[in-house]
Amino acid sequence: MRPVLLLRLPSAPASAIAWLACDDGQPVARGSDALNEAAAHAGGRRIVALVPGDSVLLTRVAVPSRKPHHIRQAVPFLLEEQLAADVASLHFAIGPRTADGSVAVAVVDRALLTQWLATLVEAGLDPDVLLPEPLALPDPGANWVLAGDDTRLLLRSGPLAGCALDRDALPQLLRAALAEAAVAPASITLCGVAAAELEACGDGLPELRVSSAPDLATLLARHAADGPDPLDLRQGPFARFQERQVAWRDWRRPLLLAVCLLLLLFGQRGWQVQQLERESARLQAELAGTLQATFPDITRVVDPEAQMRQRLEQLRSAGGDDRFLELLAAAADALAEEPGWQLAGLSYQEGALRLQLRMPGFDHFERLRGRFAARTGVVAEVGSLGSVDGAVRGSVTVRGAGA
């Protein structure tokens, strides 16, 4: 049996918290007010805090949905008419859904639960589990267990059912509980309760079995030491941080959408990279074509930009750059006055600048010839012209006037 530190929370938060430390089901230390002493016994022990039965409501409710998040949303509204307090002020702990479509529910005041946990944490105690006190009694199966001490009287009427009873009105309350039970128990096991206390119930009671169990606190500690925990109140916002688990079904759709979005973004980025690579290859091909059209003696293109710079440097160092630049400037001035032209190629050889042009019509070449004729220092010859794809293509050779 696992070592356990049992904390019995009071109905009034300001009251003392009784505690009991047990090893192998035997008490080793106990107290009723000094939580710092309880914290000293917490090491290596399972910490179980019990919510008093008169502060928690144990009930059942039928929920049509099987999805956990739908159940969590529906339960407060399904129980709203049975509760005197506003559901927004209450905390609902939900048990497993059974075959008949119902779930066990423990309802406790949210502010009260917050205050209990704050008191424990301040004392250095973070409970592993927070149970309704009646559910810490031994599981009676199809029967009931009635146990008490000088301060409390608890009834466990099923695996996930139970309540606290007032000892002064025990016969009447027990009769009422038996009348409301869907299935009457065959027997009731008494722990710390004398059979004589039930004489006022009269005839018709189930068989009463008196147990020789130890005091109520030790009985609770023994059965809460190893679990299983029938209905832990540490759920939702009150769950232990390190034990909170992501509900995969709740997050499956958002995660799927996020993955699809990431795949879409990566796919779009990959498509853009491919488009840029194609455009870069096209520009490189055009640059290589321009280089070979300008310098026909170049037969092998490795780096078009570097080769173009190299040839221009050679022209400058050979002293021919002035004539080339003069002819290029004259051609640029003449073409600036003519709309719709496109340069298809350019070459410079033996003092002559040869332009391969595309013009909207034959008259454009005639006007261009006239502009060159009007300039001094240069002459232009228009080569053969041809119509290609709705435009006119031809060559214009520009030379110096004395060449």
C-alpha positions in Angstrom: 0.0 0.0 0.0 1.4 3.3 -1.0 2.3 5.9 1.7 -0.3 8.6 1.7 -0.9 12.1 3.3 -4.6 12.6 3.8 -6.0 16.2 4.1 -9.6 16.5 5.2 -10.7 19.9 4.1 -13.3 21.8 6.3 -16.6 23.1 5.2 -15.6 26.6 6.3 -12.3 27.5 4.6 -11.0 29.4 7.6 -11.3 26.3 9.8 -8.4 24.0 10.7 -7.5 21.2 8.2 -7.2 17.8 9.8 -4.4 15.6 8.3 -3.1 12.1 8.6 0.1 10.5 7.3 -0.1 6.7 6.8 2.5 4.1 5.7 1.2 0.7 4.7 -2.2 1.6 6.0 -0.9 2.5 9.5 -1.0 6.1 10.9 2.4 7.5 11.6 1.5 11.1 12.3 -1.7 13.3 12.4 -2.7 16.8 13.2 -5.7 19.2 13.0 -4.2 22.7 12.5 -0.5 22.8 11.7 -0.2 22.4 7.9 3.5 23.1 8.1 3.8 19.9 10.0 1.7 18.1 7.4 4.1 19.4 4.7 7.0 17.9 6.5 5.4 14.5 6.0 4.5 15.0 2.3 7.8 13.8 0.8 7.4 10.4 -0.9 3.7 10.3 -0.1 0.6 10.5 -2.3 -1.2 13.7 -1.2 -5.0 13.2 -1.2 -7.3 16.1 -0.3 -10.9 15.3 0.6 -13.7 17.8 0.0 -16.4 17.5 2.7 -19.5 15.7 1.6 -21.8 18.7 2.6 -19.8 21.0 0.2 -20.0 18.8 -2.9 -23.0 17.5 -4.8 -22.7 14.0 -6.4 -25.2 13.4 -9.1 -25.7 11.9 -12.6 -27.0 13.4 -15.8 -27.7 11.9 -19.3 -25.7 13.5 -22.1 -26.5 12.7 -25.7 -23.0 13.4 -27.1 -20.0 11.1 -26.7 -17.4 13.8 -27.3 -15.6 15.0 -24.1 -15.6 18.7 -25.0 -19.4 18.6 -25.9 -20.1 16.8 -22.5 -18.1 19.5 -20.6 -20.1 22.2 -22.3 -23.5 20.6 -21.9 -23.3 19.4 -18.3 -23.7 22.8 -16.5 -26.8 23.7 -18.5 -28.4 20.2 -18.1 -28.0 20.6 -14.3 -28.9 24.3 -14.1 -32.5 23.8 -13.0 -31.3 21.5 -10.1 -28.9 24.0 -8.7 -29.6 27.0 -6.6 -26.4 28.8 -7.5 -25.4 30.3 -10.8 -23.6 27.7 -12.9 -20.9 30.2 -13.7 -19.9 30.2 -10.0 -19.6 26.4 -9.8 -17.0 23.9 -10.8 -18.1 20.6 -12.5 -16.0 17.5 -12.4 -17.1 14.9 -14.8 -16.7 11.1 -14.6 -16.6 8.6 -17.5 -19.7 8.1 -19.6 -21.5 4.8 -19.0 -23.4 2.6 -21.5 -26.8 4.3 -20.7 -25.4 7.6 -21.8 -25.1 9.2 -18.4 -22.1 10.7 -16.6 -21.3 11.1 -12.9 -20.8 14.7 -11.9 -19.4 16.4 -8.8 -20.4 20.0 -8.3 -18.6 22.3 -5.9 -18.4 26.1 -5.4 -15.6 27.5 -7.6 -14.5 30.2 -5.1 -14.5 27.7 -2.2 -12.3 25.2 -4.2 -10.0 28.0 -5.2 -9.6 29.1 -1.5 -8.9 25.5 -0.4 -6.2 25.0 -3.0 -4.6 28.4 -2.2 -4.4 27.5 1.5 -2.8 24.2 0.7 -0.3 25.6 -1.9 0.7 28.3 0.5 1.6 25.6 3.0 3.7 23.8 0.4 1.1 21.1 -0.4 -0.1 20.5 -3.9 -2.6 17.6 -3.8 -2.2 14.8 -6.3 -5.9 14.2 -6.2 -9.0 16.1 -4.8 -11.8 13.7 -4.0 -15.3 14.1 -2.6 -15.0 12.6 0.8 -17.8 10.0 0.5 -16.0 8.5 -2.5 -12.9 7.8 -0.4 -14.9 5.2 1.5 -14.5 1.5 0.3 -16.4 0.9 -3.0 -19.5 -1.0 -1.8 -20.4 -2.3 -5.2 -24.1 -3.1 -5.2 -24.3 -2.4 -1.4 -23.8 0.7 0.7 -21.2 1.9 3.3 -22.1 4.2 6.2 -19.2 5.5 8.2 -18.6 8.3 10.6 -16.7 9.8 13.5 -17.3 12.6 16.0 -17.4 15.2 13.3 -18.8 13.7 10.1 -21.1 11.0 8.8 -20.6 9.7 5.3 -22.7 7.5 3.0 -21.3 5.8 -0.1 -24.2 4.4 -2.1 -22.4 3.4 -5.3 -19.1 3.6 -7.1 -19.7 7.3 -8.0 -22.5 8.2 -5.5 -22.6 9.3 -2.0 -23.3 12.2 0.4 -22.8 13.5 3.9 -25.5 13.0 6.5 -26.5 14.8 9.7 -26.1 12.4 12.6 -29.0 14.0 14.5 -31.4 13.2 11.6 -29.7 9.9 10.5 -32.8 7.6 10.5 -34.9 10.0 8.5 -32.1 10.9 6.0 -31.3 7.2 5.5 -34.9 6.4 4.9 -35.1 9.1 2.3 -31.9 7.9 0.6 -33.3 4.4 0.4 -36.6 5.7 -1.0 -34.8 7.6 -3.8 -32.4 4.7 -4.7 -33.1 3.2 -8.1 -32.0 -0.2 -6.7 -32.1 -0.8 -3.0 -28.9 -2.3 -1.5 -28.9 -5.8 -0.1 -26.9 -4.7 2.9 -25.3 -1.6 4.6 -21.9 -1.9 6.1 -21.5 0.3 9.3 -18.1 1.8 10.2 -18.1 3.9 13.4 -21.9 3.8 13.5 -23.8 1.6 15.9 -26.8 -0.4 14.7 -28.8 1.1 17.5 -28.6 4.5 15.9 -30.8 3.2 13.1 -33.5 1.7 15.3 -35.7 4.6 14.6 -35.8 3.6 10.9 -38.1 0.8 11.8 -38.5 -2.4 9.8 -37.6 -2.9 6.2 -34.0 -1.8 6.4 -31.4 -3.8 4.4 -29.1 -6.2 6.3 -26.8 -4.2 8.6 -23.2 -5.4 8.9 -21.0 -3.9 11.5 -17.4 -3.6 10.4 -14.4 -3.6 12.7 -12.6 -1.0 10.6 -10.4 1.5 12.3 -11.3 5.2 12.8 -12.8 7.0 9.8 -9.6 9.0 8.9 -7.5 5.8 8.7 -10.3 4.0 6.7 -10.3 6.9 4.2 -6.5 7.0 4.0 -6.3 3.3 3.3 -8.7 3.4 0.4 -7.4 6.6 -1.1 -3.7 5.5 -1.0 -3.6 3.7 -4.2 -6.7 4.7 -6.1 -8.3 4.4 -8.5 -9.7 7.9 -8.1 -13.4 7.6 -8.8 -14.1 11.3 -9.5 -11.1 13.7 -9.2 -12.1 17.3 -8.8 -8.8 18.5 -10.2 -10.1 18.9 -13.7 -10.1 21.8 -16.2 -8.7 25.0 -14.6 -8.0 23.2 -11.3 -5.9 20.4 -12.9 -2.3 20.0 -11.8 -0.2 21.8 -14.4 2.3 19.0 -14.9 -0.5 16.5 -15.4 -2.7 18.4 -17.8 -2.9 16.6 -21.1 -4.0 17.9 -24.4 -7.3 16.4 -25.6 -6.3 15.2 -29.0 -9.9 15.1 -30.3 -10.4 18.7 -29.2 -7.3 19.9 -31.1 -7.4 17.5 -34.0 -9.2 19.8 -36.4 -7.2 23.0 -35.6 -4.0 21.0 -35.9 -5.1 19.6 -39.2 -5.9 23.0 -40.5 -2.6 24.4 -39.3 -0.7 21.6 -41.0 -2.7 22.2 -44.3 -1.9 25.9 -44.0 1.8 25.2 -43.5 1.8 22.8 -46.5 0.1 25.5 -48.6 2.6 28.1 -47.6 5.6 25.9 -48.3 4.0 24.8 -51.6 3.5 28.4 -52.6 7.0 29.3 -51.6 8.4 26.4 -53.6 6.3 27.5 -56.6 7.7 31.0 -56.3 11.2 29.7 -56.1 10.7 27.7 -59.2 9.2 30.7 -61.0 12.2 32.8 -60.0 14.6 30.2 -61.2 12.9 29.9 -64.6 12.9 33.7 -64.9 16.6 33.9 -64.0 17.4 31.2 -66.6 15.4 33.1 -69.2 17.2 36.4 -68.4 20.6 34.6 -68.5 19.7 33.2 -72.0 18.6 36.6 -73.2 21.9 38.1 -71.9 23.9 35.4 -73.6 22.1 36.0 -76.9 22.7 39.8 -76.6 26.4 39.1 -75.9 26.8 36.9 -79.0 24.8 39.3 -81.2 27.0 42.2 -80.1 30.2 40.2 -80.4 29.7 37.5 -83.0 33.2 36.1 -82.5 32.2 34.9 -79.0 31.2 31.2 -79.5 31.3 30.0 -75.9 29.3 31.8 -73.2 30.2 31.1 -69.6 29.3 34.2 -67.7 27.5 36.7 -70.0 27.8 39.7 -67.7 31.5 39.2 -67.0 32.2 38.6 -70.7 30.3 41.7 -71.7 32.3 43.8 -69.2 35.5 42.2 -70.4 34.8 43.1 -74.1 33.8 46.6 -73.2 37.1 47.1 -71.3 38.9 45.8 -74.3 37.2 48.3 -76.5 38.1 51.1 -74.1 41.7 50.0 -73.8 42.0 49.8 -77.7 40.9 53.4 -78.0 37.8 52.5 -79.9 35.4 53.3 -77.2 35.0 57.0 -78.2 33.7 56.1 -81.7 31.5 53.3 -80.4 30.0 55.5 -77.7 29.5 58.4 -80.2 27.6 56.0 -82.7 25.7 54.5 -79.8 24.7 58.0 -78.5 23.6 59.0 -82.0 21.5 55.9 -82.4 19.9 56.4 -79.0 19.0 60.0 -79.9 17.4 59.0 -83.2 15.5 56.1 -81.6 14.3 58.2 -78.7 12.0 60.1 -81.1 10.5 56.9 -82.6 7.9 55.1 -80.5 7.3 51.3 -80.5 10.8 50.1 -81.4 12.5 47.0 -79.9 16.1 46.2 -80.0 16.7 42.6 -81.2 20.5 42.7 -81.4 23.5 45.0 -81.4 27.0 44.5 -82.7 30.1 46.7 -83.3 32.7 45.8 -85.8 35.3 47.7 -87.8 34.0 51.1 -86.8 30.3 50.3 -87.7 27.4 49.9 -85.2 24.8 47.4 -86.4 21.4 47.5 -84.9 18.8 44.7 -85.3 15.4 46.4 -84.8 11.7 45.6 -84.7 9.4 48.4 -85.7 5.6 48.7 -86.0 5.8 49.5 -89.8 8.0 50.2 -92.8 7.5 53.9 -92.5 9.2 53.9 -89.1 12.4 52.7 -90.7 12.1 55.5 -93.3 11.6 58.1 -90.6 14.6 56.7 -88.7 16.8 56.9 -91.8 15.7 60.6 -92.2 16.7 61.4 -88.6 20.2 59.9 -89.1 20.5 61.9 -92.4 19.7 65.1 -90.6 22.6 64.5 -88.2 26.1 65.5 -89.0 29.0 63.2 -88.5 27.1 59.9 -88.9 25.5 58.0 -91.8 23.0 55.2 -91.6 22.1 52.4 -94.0 18.9 50.5 -93.7 19.3 46.8 -94.7 16.6 44.4 -95.9 13.3 44.6 -94.2 10.8 41.8 -93.5 7.4 41.4 -91.9 7.4 39.1 -88.9 4.4 38.5 -86.5 2.7 41.8 -87.4 5.9 43.8 -87.0 8.7 44.8 -89.4 12.2 43.6 -88.7 15.4 44.9 -90.2 18.9 46.1 -89.6 20.3 49.6 -89.4 24.1 50.1 -89.8 25.5 53.4 -88.4 29.0 54.6 -89.3 31.0 57.8 -88.9 30.6 60.2 -91.9 34.2 59.7 -93.0 34.3 55.9 -92.5 
